[in-house]
Amino acid sequence: MPEGEDGPRTRQALPDASGRAAPPGAEAPRPGRVVRLPGVYRPQTDTLLLALAMRREGIGPGTDVLDLCTGSGALAVHAARLGARVTAVDISRRAVASARLNTALARLPVTVRRGDLLRALPGRTFDAVVSNPPYVPAPGLSAPRHRAGRSWDAGPDGRAVLDRICDDAFAALRPGGLLLLVQSGLSRPGETVGRLSAAGLDVSVTDRVTIPFGPVTRGRAAWLRARGLLRDHLDREELVVIRARKE
């Protein structure tokens, strides 16, 4: 979950090629360092969950990977470090600039495109699509077009981006291809599973972790309760990784 912005440009450790995050204070390998422009999502627990899932699924040499909603490019760098051929997409100009900078600093051959989800790559298919999209329920009918909140705000049910990915995933995957998607329990993972299944994919929830609220969700707790998305007095949420394969 987003934990708020912490300055105009920060460096954050992310998982290395072994799938482990560097411990606090430890020097991470160069691909494990992330530079962000203001308003670009900071890699954290959801990023780590996807990185671990990518390694477990055997993403590596010979795998064509699409990192959708790449943000800082942390997962794209991780996939490239594992040996995959990687394309990364984000609609935010600052995210694209951050991702290009991070892949250059890591000296890894990642193609970074600016565009609206899979519309940025019409007709392209991949062996694996990974995505940490905006998924936080937020007041308003749609995701914001500007400001930092566009990295996590996803409409009143948190599904403004999730539903589009679910609807387009089948066409973006090659036979045997894999989608790995992370989201919050607040944005109804069961609906994600249902939509992907209806699209013809073999779907399961592979990872679950419960974490304390960050500042964004904590500040919306009353609104979330009023919408019935949060039980009274709950101050933690579940993150899940959803795995979908095209047979």
Buried (B, 14 or more C-beta within 10 A) or exposed (E): BBBEBEEEEBEBBBBBBEBBBBEEEEEBBEBBBBBBBEBBBBBBBBBBBBBBBBBBBEBBEEBBBBBBBBBBBBBBBBBBBBEBBBBBBBBBEBBBBBBBBBBEBBEBEBBBBBEEBBEBBEEEBBBBBBBBBBBBBBEEEEBBEEEBBBBBBBBBBBBBBBBBBBBBBBEBBEEEBBBBBBBBBBBBBEBBBEBBBEBEBEBEEBBEBEBEBBEBBBEBBEBBBEBEBBEEEEEEBEBBBBBBBBE
